[in-house]
Amino acid sequence: MDDVLIPLVVAACVAAILGILTWLGARVRRRGIGGEVMGPFEEMWHPAAHRFRAEIRVQEARTVPMPPQGARKRPGSGR
């Protein structure tokens, strides 16, 4: 009985871990919080995507937000 039970328990644990990671990945994609939660796993299994995401974060930090289209000019700004 123990010869069957041990591999069954190991297989169940592996399946549970994979199921949790799949669920977590889907949840992260829906909410858009992938970098913080899935970052370490992405770095291990897909390093190119991790580097690409880091480069995107740097690009986003450099961009200056555009003012709204209907924004009024501030008085005294000279323009």
Backbone bond lengths (Angstrom), bond angles and torsions (degrees), N, CA, C in turn:
res aa  C-N    CA-C-N  psi(-1)  N-CA   C-N-CA  omega(-1)  CA-C   N-CA-C  phi
1 M - - - 1.446 - - 1.525 110.71 -
2 D 1.338 117.50 -40.00 1.457 120.77 -179.93 1.525 111.67 -67.08
3 D 1.324 117.27 -27.70 1.465 120.32 179.72 1.525 111.70 -65.33
4 V 1.294 117.49 -27.69 1.458 122.01 -179.36 1.528 110.60 -94.64
5 L 1.304 116.89 -34.71 1.456 121.70 -174.14 1.529 112.62 -68.09
6 I 1.308 118.08 -42.08 1.462 121.41 -177.40 1.535 111.53 -63.36
7 P 1.336 119.74 -51.53 1.479 118.09 177.59 1.537 112.74 -63.29
8 L 1.321 116.85 -31.50 1.455 120.65 178.12 1.530 111.17 -66.22
9 V 1.320 116.94 -42.15 1.461 121.38 178.27 1.532 110.42 -66.28
10 V 1.325 117.61 -42.01 1.465 121.26 178.46 1.528 110.02 -62.98
11 A 1.318 117.57 -44.82 1.467 121.38 179.08 1.533 110.59 -63.41
12 A 1.323 117.09 -39.20 1.467 120.35 178.95 1.528 110.79 -65.88
13 C 1.320 117.77 -39.37 1.470 120.71 178.22 1.522 111.19 -65.73
14 V 1.316 116.90 -43.09 1.466 120.08 178.35 1.527 110.08 -63.51
15 A 1.316 117.37 -42.83 1.467 121.22 178.91 1.529 110.70 -64.18
16 A 1.311 117.71 -38.95 1.462 120.70 178.88 1.528 111.05 -65.65
17 I 1.319 117.13 -42.62 1.468 120.68 179.04 1.525 110.52 -63.95
18 L 1.332 117.37 -44.34 1.462 120.29 178.48 1.525 111.53 -64.61
19 G 1.307 116.89 -38.15 1.463 120.58 177.50 1.518 111.96 -64.84
20 I 1.311 116.68 -42.01 1.466 120.69 178.65 1.525 110.45 -65.23
21 L 1.326 117.56 -41.97 1.465 120.06 178.88 1.528 111.27 -65.90
22 T 1.331 117.62 -37.23 1.460 120.86 177.04 1.516 110.66 -64.99
23 W 1.307 116.89 -45.16 1.466 121.42 178.60 1.529 110.50 -62.72
24 L 1.318 116.11 -44.16 1.460 120.59 179.99 1.527 110.89 -63.79
25 G 1.330 117.34 -41.12 1.460 120.88 178.00 1.518 112.44 -61.87
26 A 1.326 116.85 -42.75 1.473 120.40 178.45 1.525 110.78 -65.46
27 R 1.300 116.74 -41.33 1.475 120.73 179.81 1.523 111.25 -65.40
28 V 1.318 115.88 -40.86 1.462 121.15 -179.60 1.525 109.95 -65.47
29 R 1.334 117.46 -41.87 1.462 120.42 179.26 1.515 111.28 -63.79
30 R 1.322 117.29 -39.46 1.462 120.41 179.97 1.519 111.24 -65.46
31 R 1.318 116.99 -40.12 1.466 120.66 -175.76 1.523 113.44 -90.06
32 G 1.315 117.30 -14.10 1.456 119.97 177.99 1.512 114.55 75.45
33 I 1.316 118.01 30.02 1.464 121.16 -179.75 1.520 110.53 -114.25
34 G 1.320 116.72 34.31 1.457 121.91 -171.95 1.503 115.88 -61.06
35 G 1.313 118.49 -39.29 1.456 120.91 -173.46 1.513 114.09 -62.25
36 E 1.304 116.98 -39.51 1.454 120.11 -174.67 1.534 112.01 -76.43
37 V 1.317 116.34 -41.65 1.462 119.51 -173.67 1.520 111.87 -88.87
38 M 1.325 117.24 -48.19 1.461 121.06 -174.07 1.529 113.27 -95.01
39 G 1.312 118.04 0.08 1.459 121.55 -177.91 1.523 115.13 -54.38
40 P 1.329 118.49 -48.90 1.470 118.32 179.98 1.525 113.30 -62.68
41 F 1.329 118.01 -37.70 1.462 120.79 179.18 1.524 110.39 -70.21
42 E 1.327 116.78 -39.09 1.453 120.28 178.37 1.526 110.61 -65.53
43 E 1.314 116.44 -37.67 1.463 119.84 179.26 1.528 111.10 -65.05
44 M 1.325 117.18 -35.39 1.468 119.97 -179.99 1.526 111.85 -72.94
45 W 1.337 117.04 -46.59 1.454 119.89 -170.21 1.520 114.12 -95.70
46 H 1.325 118.69 -20.06 1.462 120.57 -178.06 1.538 108.90 -147.02
47 P 1.334 117.22 74.17 1.461 120.67 -174.63 1.531 113.95 -61.09
48 A 1.324 117.77 -32.18 1.472 119.40 -179.75 1.526 110.74 -64.38
49 A 1.309 117.73 -40.56 1.468 121.09 178.55 1.520 110.52 -66.62
50 H 1.315 116.67 -36.82 1.464 119.93 178.70 1.525 110.50 -64.23
51 R 1.328 116.55 -43.87 1.468 120.11 178.44 1.528 110.61 -64.89
52 F 1.326 116.99 -39.53 1.460 121.17 178.67 1.520 110.62 -62.77
53 R 1.328 117.37 -43.71 1.467 120.67 179.60 1.530 111.10 -64.96
54 A 1.326 116.97 -37.40 1.472 120.05 177.30 1.530 110.31 -64.80
55 E 1.319 117.00 -38.97 1.464 120.51 178.30 1.527 110.71 -66.20
56 I 1.310 118.01 -38.20 1.464 121.80 177.50 1.531 109.73 -63.35
57 R 1.340 117.60 -41.90 1.470 120.20 178.27 1.526 111.07 -60.78
58 V 1.332 117.33 -39.63 1.464 121.12 178.75 1.527 109.44 -65.37
59 Q 1.324 117.44 -42.96 1.468 121.08 178.94 1.527 111.24 -62.40
60 E 1.329 117.06 -41.56 1.458 120.57 179.51 1.522 111.48 -65.17
61 A 1.318 116.90 -34.77 1.459 120.39 179.87 1.524 111.13 -69.91
62 R 1.328 117.51 -28.38 1.463 120.95 -178.44 1.520 113.45 -79.92
63 T 1.314 118.32 -27.56 1.460 119.94 -174.31 1.519 111.36 -73.04
64 V 1.321 115.16 143.29 1.458 122.38 178.60 1.524 107.07 -96.46
65 P 1.320 118.78 129.21 1.458 118.91 -179.66 1.528 110.95 -66.76
66 M 1.315 114.53 139.68 1.461 120.76 178.93 1.524 109.14 -78.14
67 P 1.354 117.42 144.07 1.469 119.22 176.55 1.528 109.29 -69.49
68 P 1.314 117.17 155.41 1.468 119.32 178.13 1.522 110.80 -59.87
69 Q 1.321 117.37 151.40 1.458 121.05 -175.07 1.523 112.29 -64.20
70 G 1.309 118.03 -37.10 1.452 120.88 -178.73 1.513 113.44 -92.77
71 A 1.322 118.21 18.83 1.466 120.60 -176.26 1.517 110.51 -70.56
72 R 1.299 115.22 140.03 1.461 121.33 177.93 1.518 109.35 -87.90
73 K 1.310 114.99 150.56 1.456 119.32 177.46 1.519 108.60 -76.46
74 R 1.309 115.61 144.31 1.456 120.01 178.95 1.516 109.93 -75.02
75 P 1.334 117.59 138.28 1.457 118.63 177.42 1.530 110.30 -65.99
76 G 1.327 115.78 139.40 1.455 120.47 178.89 1.502 113.67 85.01
77 S 1.326 118.94 7.49 1.455 120.04 -179.41 1.516 111.96 -84.58
78 G 1.366 116.93 -10.12 1.446 119.69 176.01 1.518 112.89 90.14
79 R 1.272 118.94 -1.17 1.471 120.94 -179.99 1.477 111.93 -125.48
